[in-house]
Amino acid sequence: MNTLRHRAAPAAALQSAPFLFQGPTGAIGASGPLQPLPRGPIATLPDRIAKAMQHIPPSGIIGGALPFERDGDDCLWLAEQTHHTPLDPRLPPEATLTWSVTPEPSAEDYAASVAQALTLMERHASLPDPLRKIVLARTLALSADRAIPVASVLARLAQDASVTAFQVALPDTTDNAQPRTLIGASPELLLRKTGAEILSHPLAGSAKRRADPEQDRAAAQALAASAKDLREHAIVVEFILDILTPHCRTLTAPSGPEITSSDTMWHLGTPIKGTLKDPDTPSVLIASLLHPTPAVCGAPRDRAAQLIRQLEPVARDFYAGSVGWTDATGDGAWYVTIRCAEIQGHRARLYAGAGIVPGSVPALEAAETGAKFGALLRALGLAHDMAIPTETN
Ligand SMILES: C=C(O[C@@H]1C=C(C(=O)O)C=C[C@H]1O)C(=O)O
């Protein structure tokens, strides 16, 4: 992807783009005439994509967001042109918004749900195919005294060169509502397809980055040696290999995870590489087979999803879904929708989750989710660690 050829567009000009992504491999987004794809669940996606692929011009792109729930309606567009214009790194003056922040649920209630999930796992351990992992999330409901400047928040998220910053326009909730936008900085690649080659780079197992370099290195080393995190991670890799195997001629993964990082978090990550049997399958369809992986849902998938619905007080909507794009050849990239917020006017809802396996400690999982809000909080001009309960900070 050639990003040098293009001059940066003013952030405001890109604010209305229905989808755009900027990460280590460059910037890509929709431009030109646009039409929404009919909305629907994953079960009808192959049909809807096949129809859209009949009409896509060679320079076109399909992109948008899949929700967390496989039977929820997605939000995809077909744009006749693709742009590769990077976000303008020159930020407008420091925003001075005044905020109110309400955790929903509170960190204490979240920890109580984690404890409940652990009890259930223990009680079901002797049943056939027991629940082995569940990812539980919490949210922060933010309200500012003015409209949130989406474009400059996105530009700030994109300053972390190790993540993919994204923006996707979401369907309006009511007829005359203000536009809803999903923005985020995903560190996790669900699936990239280039010709017959595919790459998935799941993350699971996390530790907060530290300001002090020695403590920061120690946190990474402790993560790499944590049996609990290695178990949590292995469940995701096993799931992805199982799903991809029937679709691949070759499929390889290293025997253990590597340490990866964003500006705010350390993670365990495993690059899984494959060659597709049918290289014409559009990337969004392979991504939709994988989604949601146990990195954001759990194992077994359906049982975890059901318990998530029971234990989480706020619906996930597009959080823990997938955002991405597919071009006219079917190539594309789909990311796990994490480290994200839904923004509407002066309100934002931030989401963060953590994988729970036997051995997880509720208060530490509350702290981990608190740290995962950091990238968004900082981009909004708030203290990155304000959601980490003080006794664990
Ligand atoms: C669920 C989230 O992150 C996921 C969960 C992780 C974990 O439990 O260690 C790590 C990376 C992500 O796959 C999130 O950030 O909201």
PDBQT file of the ligand as one rigid body, heavy atoms in Angstrom, charges set to zero:
ROOT
HETATM    1  C1  LIG A 401     -11.571  -8.313  25.152  1.00  0.00    +0.000 C 
HETATM    2  C2  LIG A 401     -10.536  -7.490  24.995  1.00  0.00    +0.000 C 
HETATM    3  O1  LIG A 401      -9.282  -7.910  24.682  1.00  0.00    +0.000 OA
HETATM    4  C3  LIG A 401      -9.027  -9.263  24.368  1.00  0.00    +0.000 C 
HETATM    5  C4  LIG A 401      -8.718 -10.038  25.573  1.00  0.00    +0.000 C 
HETATM    6  C5  LIG A 401      -7.411 -10.222  25.984  1.00  0.00    +0.000 C 
HETATM    7  C6  LIG A 401      -7.126 -10.909  27.304  1.00  0.00    +0.000 C 
HETATM    8  O2  LIG A 401      -8.062 -11.377  27.952  1.00  0.00    +0.000 OA
HETATM    9  O3  LIG A 401      -5.971 -10.968  27.715  1.00  0.00    +0.000 OA
HETATM   10  C7  LIG A 401      -6.348  -9.771  25.193  1.00  0.00    +0.000 C 
HETATM   11  C8  LIG A 401      -6.569  -9.240  23.971  1.00  0.00    +0.000 C 
HETATM   12  C9  LIG A 401      -7.900  -9.275  23.360  1.00  0.00    +0.000 C 
HETATM   13  O4  LIG A 401      -8.048 -10.407  22.590  1.00  0.00    +0.000 OA
HETATM   14  C10 LIG A 401     -10.680  -6.020  25.123  1.00  0.00    +0.000 C 
HETATM   15  O5  LIG A 401      -9.672  -5.307  24.995  1.00  0.00    +0.000 OA
HETATM   16  O6  LIG A 401     -11.804  -5.548  25.355  1.00  0.00    +0.000 OA
ENDROOT
TORSDOF 0
